[in-house]
Amino acid sequence: MRRDEAGYAVTHKPARSAARPGAGASGILPRAAARPGLLLAASVIGPGLMVMLADTDAGSIVTAAQSGALWGYGMLLPQLLLIPVLFVVQEMTVRLGVLTQRGHGELIREVFGAPWAVLSVATLFIAAVGALVTEFAGIAGVAELFGVPVTPTVLLAALLLIGLGLTGGYRRVEYIGVALGLFELFFLPAAWLAHPSAAAMVRGLGHLPLGQSGYLLLLAANVGAVIMPWMVFYQQGAVIDKGLRPGQLRGARLDTLLGAIVTQLVMIFVVVAVAATIGRSGHPTALQGIPEISRALEPFLGFAGAKLAFGLGILGASLVAAIVVSVAAAFGVGEALGYPHSLNRKLSEAPHFYLAYGLALALGAGVVLTGLPLVHLTIDIEVMNAILLPVVLGFLVALEARALPRRLRMHGPYRLFVYLATGSVIVVGLVTTFHAVLG
């Protein structure tokens, strides 16, 4: 029986479309990894950056804006502390994908059995639909901000995203997703135009009102907004669809580190922009939607800074996240149930994959068109993500300890740090959520 570099039996048969270079376990022949230095790094960048740009989705941005409006700079320190946590979680995902050439749901099925894989994917699909609700709500909010009819805008966005998945192939989807995600950098000039006080920011780093239930609820939401179930499924599947091999693992890690820093910087830009404007008024204000956030920022940032920067940032974040979340849901369903699952396959070759992809998008768009309030719904969904973290991170850590050969697992102080980091995130997410809800 033929085995791959990590010692795993290769059981996947090549797809009929295997003429293109690209993804290992999904049926496409791997790309050679003998490129030196910067060329090698450039060839692997994409999955980590894209999933991290999607991490700073519409829900995360609204959560960060709400944090800045209600608690000023008091949420800056948690954003910084989450950078290494986010990296080590997704680094495990990358290592599992590159070294085993198996997706996350597929590994759970092989190591722990089909029932556990179904449980994991059920968790994924709930989180994915919840996330897509916030993405389409973000698109609806931008449409409302610019005076464009909401219903046709949301429907058009859903149809375009479905069409992209059906006609793209992994590499085209990645290029378009990263390009859309870079619109989030518009939050940088918004933070700059807000003229934040450096002294106030330093004071905010030490101001953590952990005794207040409102702060704890937003802290749980921020934790849930940073580490989400669909991120694990997407990146582990994406490194396979892209064709990354063990010799490219170092570059894939750098891609993940770059993405972790960028996504948290975007969150910090949003917190700073809102804290330096709405938050400094002395009257904490609960924000009700994207148009309201923009109107509240306009006296400080001007029309262009408030409407264009914030609107375009939200739009880019919503679109890249909608792509990643729906693909993650399709990856997970295919992996857990044993169906073909790859963007490099045609519709006729992977009908279940594309059905799950389209269904997730349709459900997310449909819920938004009911007219539910964005901000309250967003906070609730991010808190739900925090509650789901024990399932997601529990499987991830267990797979790292069992699915990889011993020499390729974490060792020593790094292993201890990862266990402490993931355990702390689980505890913080659960404790702050229940304390806030019950208190």
Residue pairs with C-beta under 8 A, 6 or more apart in sequence:
1 9
1 10
2 9
2 10
3 9
3 10
4 10
4 24
4 100
4 101
5 99
5 245
5 246
6 99
6 100
6 101
6 246
6 404
6 405
6 408
7 405
8 100
8 101
8 102
10 101
12 25
12 26
12 27
13 27
14 27
14 28
14 29
15 26
15 27
15 28
15 340
15 342
15 344
15 345
15 349
16 349
17 27
17 28
17 344
17 345
17 346
17 349
18 27
18 28
18 29
20 28
20 169
20 344
21 28
21 29
21 30
21 31
21 243
22 28
22 29
22 31
22 169
22 170
22 171
22 241
22 242
22 243
22 344
23 30
23 170
23 240
23 241
23 242
23 243
23 342
23 344
24 30
24 101
24 240
24 243
24 244
24 245
25 101
25 102
25 103
25 106
25 240
26 240
26 241
26 340
26 341
26 342
26 344
26 345
27 340
27 342
27 344
27 345
28 241
28 243
28 342
28 344
29 243
30 243
30 245
31 43
31 243
31 245
33 40
33 245
33 247
33 248
34 247
35 43
40 248
40 251
41 251
41 254
41 255
43 248
43 251
44 242
44 244
44 248
44 251
44 252
44 255
45 251
45 254
45 255
45 258
46 174
46 178
46 238
46 242
46 255
47 94
47 174
47 234
47 235
47 238
47 239
47 242
47 244
47 252
47 255
48 90
48 94
48 235
48 252
48 255
48 256
48 257
48 258
48 259
48 260
49 178
49 181
49 255
49 258
49 259
49 262
50 174
50 177
50 178
50 181
50 238
50 259
50 320
50 324
51 90
51 231
51 234
51 235
51 238
51 259
51 324
52 86
52 90
52 256
52 258
52 259
52 260
52 262
52 263
53 177
53 178
53 181
53 182
53 184
53 259
53 262
53 263
53 317
53 320
53 321
54 177
54 181
54 231
54 234
54 317
54 320
54 321
54 323
54 324
54 325
55 86
55 225
55 226
55 228
55 231
55 259
55 263
55 321
56 184
56 263
56 266
56 267
56 317
57 131
57 134
57 135
57 138
57 317
57 318
57 320
57 321
57 325
58 134
58 135
58 137
58 138
58 139
58 141
58 314
58 317
58 318
58 321
58 378
59 131
59 134
59 135
59 138
59 225
59 378
59 381
59 382
60 225
60 226
60 267
60 317
60 382
61 138
61 187
61 266
61 267
61 270
61 313
61 314
61 317
62 134
62 138
62 287
62 290
62 293
62 374
62 375
62 378
62 379
63 218
63 221
63 222
63 225
63 378
63 379
63 382
64 75
64 79
64 222
64 225
64 267
64 270
64 271
64 274
65 270
65 271
65 274
65 287
65 293
66 218
66 221
66 286
66 287
66 375
66 379
67 74
67 75
67 218
67 222
67 271
67 274
68 75
68 270
68 271
68 272
68 273
68 274
68 275
68 276
68 278
68 279
69 274
69 275
69 278
69 279
69 284
69 285
69 286
69 287
69 296
70 214
70 215
70 218
70 279
70 284
70 285
70 286
71 209
71 215
71 218
71 275
71 279
71 284
72 200
72 204
72 207
72 275
72 279
72 280
73 200
73 201
73 203
73 204
73 205
73 207
73 271
73 272
73 275
73 279
74 204
74 207
74 208
74 209
74 215
75 218
75 219
75 222
75 271
76 201
76 204
76 205
76 268
76 271
76 272
77 204
77 205
77 206
77 208
78 208
78 219
78 222
78 223
79 222
79 264
79 267
79 268
79 271
80 264
80 268
82 222
82 223
82 226
82 227
82 264
83 260
83 261
83 264
84 260
84 421
85 226
85 227
85 421
85 422
85 424
85 425
86 226
86 227
86 260
86 263
86 264
87 256
87 257
87 260
88 417
88 418
88 421
88 422
89 227
89 231
89 232
89 393
89 396
89 421
89 422
90 231
90 232
90 235
90 256
90 259
90 260
91 253
91 256
92 396
92 397
92 399
92 400
92 410
92 418
93 104
93 231
93 232
93 235
93 236
93 396
94 235
94 236
94 239
94 249
94 252
94 253
94 256
95 249
95 400
95 404
95 408
96 102
96 104
96 107
96 236
96 396
96 399
96 400
96 403
96 404
97 103
97 104
97 235
97 236
97 237
97 238
97 239
97 240
97 244
98 239
98 244
98 245
98 246
98 248
98 249
98 252
99 246
99 249
99 404
99 408
100 107
100 403
100 404
101 240
102 110
102 236
102 240
102 335
102 403
103 233
103 236
103 237
103 240
103 331
103 332
103 334
103 335
103 341
104 120
104 232
104 233
104 236
104 237
104 331
104 332
104 335
104 395
104 396
104 399
105 117
105 120
105 121
105 124
105 233
105 331
105 332
105 333
105 334
105 335
105 336
106 117
106 335
106 336
107 236
107 335
107 399
107 403
108 116
108 117
108 120
108 336
108 395
108 399
109 116
109 117
109 335
109 336
109 338
110 403
111 398
111 399
111 402
111 403
112 395
112 398
114 336
116 395
117 335
117 336
118 336
118 337
119 391
120 332
120 336
120 391
120 392
120 395
121 332
121 333
121 335
121 336
121 337
123 229
123 388
123 391
123 392
124 229
124 230
124 233
124 328
124 329
124 332
125 329
125 332
125 333
125 360
126 384
126 388
127 228
127 229
127 230
127 384
127 385
127 388
128 229
128 230
128 325
128 326
128 328
128 329
128 332
128 360
129 329
129 360
129 363
129 364
129 367
130 381
130 384
130 385
131 228
131 230
131 321
131 325
131 364
131 381
132 322
132 325
132 326
132 360
132 361
132 363
132 364
132 365
133 364
133 367
133 368
133 372
133 377
133 381
134 318
134 374
134 377
134 378
134 381
135 318
135 319
135 321
135 322
135 325
135 364
136 154
136 157
136 158
136 318
136 322
136 364
136 365
136 367
136 368
137 368
137 372
137 374
137 377
137 378
138 290
138 314
138 315
138 317
138 318
138 374
139 153
139 154
139 157
139 315
139 318
139 319
139 322
139 368
140 150
140 153
140 154
140 368
140 374
141 289
141 290
141 291
141 314
141 374
142 290
142 311
142 314
142 315
142 318
143 149
143 150
143 153
143 154
144 150
144 289
144 290
144 291
145 290
145 291
145 294
145 307
145 311
146 307
146 311
150 369
151 369
154 365
154 368
154 369
155 365
157 319
157 322
157 365
158 361
158 362
158 364
158 365
161 319
161 322
161 323
161 326
161 361
162 357
162 358
162 361
164 172
164 173
164 176
164 323
165 173
165 323
165 326
165 327
165 330
165 343
165 354
165 357
165 358
166 347
166 354
168 176
168 343
169 343
169 344
170 238
170 241
170 242
170 342
170 343
170 344
171 242
173 323
173 327
173 343
174 238
174 242
176 323
177 319
177 320
177 323
177 324
178 320
180 316
180 319
180 320
180 323
181 316
181 317
181 320
182 316
183 312
183 313
183 315
183 316
183 317
184 266
184 313
184 316
184 317
185 266
185 313
186 308
186 309
186 310
186 312
186 313
186 316
187 266
187 269
187 270
187 273
187 309
187 310
187 313
188 269
189 305
189 309
190 269
190 270
190 273
190 297
190 301
190 305
190 306
190 309
190 310
190 313
191 268
191 269
191 270
191 272
191 273
191 276
193 273
193 300
193 301
193 302
193 305
193 309
194 272
194 273
194 274
194 276
194 277
194 297
194 300
194 301
195 276
196 272
196 273
196 275
196 276
197 276
200 276
200 280
201 272
204 275
208 215
209 215
210 216
210 219
213 435
213 436
213 439
214 436
216 432
216 433
216 435
216 436
216 439
217 379
217 383
217 432
217 433
217 436
217 437
218 379
219 428
219 432
220 382
220 383
220 386
220 428
220 429
220 432
220 433
220 436
221 379
221 382
221 383
221 386
222 267
222 382
223 386
223 389
223 425
223 428
223 429
223 432
224 381
224 382
224 383
224 384
224 385
224 386
224 387
224 389
224 429
225 267
225 382
225 385
226 263
226 264
226 267
227 385
227 389
227 392
227 393
227 425
228 385
228 392
229 385
229 388
229 391
229 392
230 324
230 325
230 328
230 329
230 332
231 324
231 328
232 392
232 396
233 328
233 329
233 331
233 332
233 335
234 324
234 325
234 327
234 328
234 331
235 256
236 331
237 327
237 328
237 331
237 335
237 341
238 327
239 252
240 342
241 342
241 343
241 344
244 252
266 313
266 317
273 297
273 301
274 293
274 297
276 300
277 296
277 297
277 299
277 300
277 301
278 285
278 287
278 296
278 297
285 296
286 375
287 293
287 296
287 375
288 373
288 374
288 375
289 373
289 374
289 375
290 310
290 311
290 314
290 374
293 310
294 306
294 307
294 310
294 311
295 306
297 305
297 306
297 310
298 305
298 306
298 307
300 306
301 309
322 361
322 364
325 360
325 364
326 357
326 358
326 360
326 361
326 364
327 343
327 357
329 356
329 357
329 360
330 341
330 353
330 354
330 356
330 357
330 360
331 341
331 353
333 339
333 341
333 352
333 353
333 356
334 340
334 341
334 350
334 352
334 353
334 356
335 341
337 352
339 350
339 352
339 353
340 349
340 350
340 352
340 353
341 350
341 352
341 353
342 350
342 353
345 353
347 354
383 433
386 429
386 430
386 432
386 433
387 429
387 430
387 433
389 425
389 426
389 429
389 430
390 426
390 430
393 422
393 425
393 426
394 426
396 422
397 418
397 419
397 422
400 409
400 410
401 409
409 415
410 418
